[in-house]
């Protein structure tokens, strides 16, 4: 267990907490709605969707009775679904407001999940605690070197690490941050891509780059799963089923360039300590 787990939050972490306080208020009605476990039912049928493909992988693994850590669990959707697979789930988040919703959902669904409030960079778990660690759409919010040190510490030798993250190679990110795109095209495309509502993007988050992926891969010398998603979708096109399917096919056809042009990475491997 880390002795400095109670250290003050950084400015970035405080900003994240404040953002998710309002975000949780806007989603309080989640606890009144039915929770969907449909991704556990034949998840392989959505080959074009990174989230469903993550569960296609997780459902092929025997997680029953295994100690699983969900990194940055938010409202607890992954924690609940993985618990339904029979795992003994521990899930943490920086936001107490998000965790309040996650706990209510788990209690309503009758799932015993250990939720805790802490930053990814300072985990309060003991060394060598987990058989599997799942990080979905969270690493691009954190200090990756610090978070990876902690994840490696709390994982058992050979633990499975599953990562599903938004991504942008530094070359394509230069284009994204150019004056033409940043100042002219993106504001006009934002409504098309995200719809009329406010996009779920915090002020300090940054898509993972190839350098960030390399930091994660440093403890995963061999990958058991590696897939790329989202070439044009979520960049210049909205997420509709026909567009996502076509985008996935196009990305497969351009496979030699996938690491350069993809907008999402899904990969998994065993942690080496």
C-alpha positions in Angstrom: 0.0 0.0 0.0 1.3 3.5 -0.9 2.1 5.6 2.1 1.4 8.8 0.1 -2.2 7.8 -0.9 -3.6 10.7 1.0 -1.4 13.4 -0.7 -3.2 16.4 -2.1 -4.6 16.2 -5.6 -2.8 17.9 -8.4 -4.5 20.8 -10.3 -5.3 18.5 -13.2 -6.9 16.0 -10.8 -8.9 18.7 -9.0 -10.2 19.8 -12.4 -11.2 16.3 -13.2 -13.1 16.0 -9.9 -14.9 19.3 -10.6 -15.8 18.3 -14.1 -17.2 14.9 -13.1 -19.2 16.5 -10.3 -21.4 18.2 -12.9 -21.2 15.2 -15.2 -22.6 13.0 -12.5 -25.4 15.5 -11.8 -26.4 15.3 -15.4 -26.5 11.4 -15.3 -28.2 10.8 -11.9 -31.2 9.3 -13.7 -29.0 6.3 -14.7 -29.9 4.6 -11.4 -33.6 4.7 -12.4 -33.1 3.0 -15.8 -32.5 -0.6 -16.5 -28.8 -1.5 -16.7 -27.8 -3.3 -19.9 -25.6 -6.4 -19.8 -26.2 -7.1 -23.5 -22.5 -6.7 -24.4 -21.9 -10.0 -22.5 -24.4 -11.8 -24.9 -22.6 -12.8 -28.1 -20.3 -9.7 -28.1 -18.4 -11.0 -31.1 -21.4 -10.0 -33.3 -20.2 -6.4 -33.4 -16.8 -6.8 -35.0 -16.6 -3.1 -35.9 -17.0 -1.8 -32.3 -14.0 -1.7 -30.0 -16.1 -1.9 -26.8 -17.9 -5.0 -27.9 -14.6 -6.5 -29.1 -13.1 -5.9 -25.7 -15.9 -8.0 -24.2 -15.5 -10.6 -26.9 -12.0 -11.0 -25.6 -13.0 -10.8 -21.9 -15.8 -13.4 -22.2 -13.3 -15.9 -23.7 -11.2 -15.6 -20.6 -12.2 -17.5 -17.4 -12.5 -14.6 -15.0 -14.6 -16.5 -12.5 -13.1 -16.0 -9.0 -10.3 -13.9 -10.4 -9.2 -10.6 -8.7 -9.9 -7.9 -11.4 -9.1 -4.2 -11.1 -11.1 -1.7 -13.1 -9.0 1.5 -13.6 -11.0 4.8 -13.5 -14.4 3.1 -13.3 -16.6 6.1 -13.7 -20.2 5.1 -13.3 -19.2 1.5 -12.9 -20.4 0.0 -16.2 -17.4 -2.2 -16.8 -17.2 -3.1 -13.1 -20.7 -4.4 -13.1 -20.3 -6.3 -16.4 -17.1 -7.9 -15.3 -18.6 -8.8 -11.9 -21.4 -10.5 -13.8 -18.7 -12.7 -15.4 -18.0 -14.0 -11.9 -14.9 -12.0 -11.2 -14.1 -10.4 -7.8 -14.0 -6.8 -8.9 -12.2 -3.9 -7.4 -12.8 -0.6 -9.1 -11.6 2.9 -8.3 -12.1 6.4 -9.6 -11.0 9.9 -8.7 -14.6 11.3 -8.6 -16.7 10.6 -5.5 -19.8 11.7 -7.4 -19.2 9.1 -10.1 -18.6 6.5 -7.5 -21.8 7.3 -5.7 -23.7 6.4 -8.9 -21.6 3.2 -9.4 -22.3 2.0 -5.9 -26.0 2.5 -6.3 -26.1 0.7 -9.6 -24.1 -2.3 -8.2 -26.4 -2.5 -5.1 -29.5 -2.4 -7.3 -28.1 -5.2 -9.5 -27.0 -7.3 -6.4 -23.3 -7.2 -7.3 -20.6 -7.2 -4.6 -18.0 -4.8 -6.0 -15.3 -3.0 -4.0 -15.4 0.6 -5.1 -12.7 3.1 -3.8 -11.8 6.7 -4.3 -8.2 7.3 -5.4 -6.1 8.6 -8.3 -4.5 6.2 -10.7 -1.1 7.6 -9.9 -1.3 6.6 -6.2 -3.1 3.3 -5.6 -4.0 2.1 -2.1 -3.9 -1.6 -3.1 -1.2 -4.0 -1.9 1.5 -5.2 -4.2 0.7 -8.2 -6.4 -3.1 -8.1 -5.8 -4.7 -8.6 -9.2 -5.0 -11.3 -11.8 -6.4 -8.9 -14.4 -6.4 -5.1 -14.9 -8.9 -3.3 -17.3 -8.3 0.3 -18.4 -10.9 1.7 -20.8 -10.9 5.4 -21.8 -9.0 6.4 -18.7 -5.2 6.4 -19.4 -5.5 9.5 -21.6 -6.7 11.3 -18.4 -3.8 10.4 -16.2 0.0 10.8 -15.8 0.8 7.6 -17.7 4.3 6.9 -16.3 3.1 7.3 -12.7 -0.1 5.3 -13.4 1.8 2.5 -15.1 4.2 2.2 -12.2 1.3 1.7 -9.9 -0.6 -0.7 -12.2 2.5 -2.8 -12.5 3.0 -2.8 -8.7 -0.5 -3.9 -7.8 -0.7 -6.5 -10.6 0.5 -10.1 -10.0 3.3 -11.3 -12.2 1.7 -12.4 -15.5 -1.5 -10.6 -14.8 -3.6 -9.7 -17.9 -3.7 -6.0 -18.8 -6.5 -5.0 -21.2 -6.4 -1.5 -22.6 -9.1 0.2 -24.8 -8.2 3.9 -25.4 -8.6 6.8 -27.8 -5.4 7.4 -29.7 -3.8 9.8 -32.1 -0.3 9.3 -33.6 1.8 12.4 -33.2 1.8 13.0 -37.0 -2.0 13.0 -37.2 -2.2 15.0 -34.1 -0.1 17.8 -35.7 -2.8 17.9 -38.4 -5.6 17.9 -35.8 -3.9 20.9 -34.0 -3.3 22.9 -37.2 -4.8 26.3 -37.5 -7.1 25.1 -40.4 -8.5 22.2 -38.5 -8.5 23.6 -34.9 -9.7 27.0 -35.8 -12.0 26.4 -38.8 -12.9 22.8 -39.6 -13.3 21.2 -36.1 -15.8 23.8 -34.7 -18.0 23.1 -37.7 -17.7 19.3 -37.5 -18.1 19.1 -33.8 -21.9 19.2 -33.9 -22.0 16.6 -36.7 -19.7 14.3 -34.8 -21.0 14.7 -31.2 -24.6 15.9 -31.8 -26.2 18.9 -30.2 -25.1 18.1 -26.7 -21.9 19.0 -25.0 -19.2 16.5 -25.8 -17.8 14.4 -22.9 -14.3 15.9 -23.1 -12.4 17.3 -20.1 -10.1 20.2 -20.3 -6.9 18.3 -19.5 -7.4 15.1 -21.4 -5.2 14.2 -24.3 -5.5 11.3 -26.7 -2.8 8.7 -26.2 0.1 9.0 -28.6 2.4 6.3 -29.9 4.9 7.4 -27.2 2.2 6.8 -24.5 1.4 3.4 -26.0 5.1 2.5 -25.8 5.1 3.4 -22.1 2.3 0.9 -21.6 3.8 -1.7 -23.8 7.0 -1.5 -21.8 5.4 -4.0 -19.3 3.6 -5.9 -22.0 6.4 -7.4 -24.2 4.0 -9.7 -26.0 0.4 -8.8 -27.0 -2.3 -11.4 -27.1 -4.7 -8.9 -28.7 -4.0 -5.9 -30.9 -6.6 -4.1 -32.9 -7.1 -0.6 -34.4 -10.4 1.3 -34.8 -11.8 4.7 -35.9 -10.0 6.1 -38.9 -12.6 8.7 -39.9 -15.4 8.0 -37.5 -15.3 10.4 -34.4 -12.8 12.6 -36.3 -14.8 13.8 -39.3 -17.8 11.4 -39.3 -20.3 10.6 -36.5 -20.7 7.2 -35.0 -23.6 5.5 -36.9 -23.5 1.8 -37.6 -23.1 1.9 -41.4 -20.3 4.5 -41.1 -18.5 2.6 -38.3 -18.7 -0.7 -40.3 -17.3 1.0 -43.4 -14.6 2.7 -41.4 -13.5 -0.5 -39.9 -13.3 -2.2 -43.3 -11.3 0.7 -44.7 -8.9 0.6 -41.7 -8.4 -3.1 -42.3 -7.6 -2.5 -45.9 -5.0 0.1 -44.8 -3.6 -2.2 -42.1 0.1 -1.3 -42.8 -0.8 2.3 -41.9 -3.2 1.5 -39.0 -0.8 2.6 -36.3 -0.5 6.0 -38.0 -4.1 6.7 -38.9 -6.2 4.9 -36.2 -8.1 6.8 -33.6 -8.5 4.0 -31.1 -6.4 1.1 -29.8 -7.5 -2.1 -28.2 -4.8 -4.4 -26.9 -4.0 -6.9 -24.2 -1.1 -8.8 -22.8 0.5 -10.3 -19.7 2.3 -7.9 -17.4 6.0 -8.7 -16.8 7.5 -7.7 -13.5 
